[in-house]
């Protein structure tokens, strides 16, 4: 979905920032929402794995 929203010259971070402003979305509202340590570790591992996959495709 982010790729579809991306404009020429924009980074994915730029896209997220722009969309958050447009939707009046405040990420701070969700800070600390997940308190389950095991779930957080799993999400962190998955995130790391996804980042590694994205680097290998470039």
Secondary structure, 3 states (H helix, E strand, C coil): CHHHHCCCCCCHHHHHHHHHHHCCCCHHHHCCCCCCHHHHHHHHHHHHHHHHHHHHHC
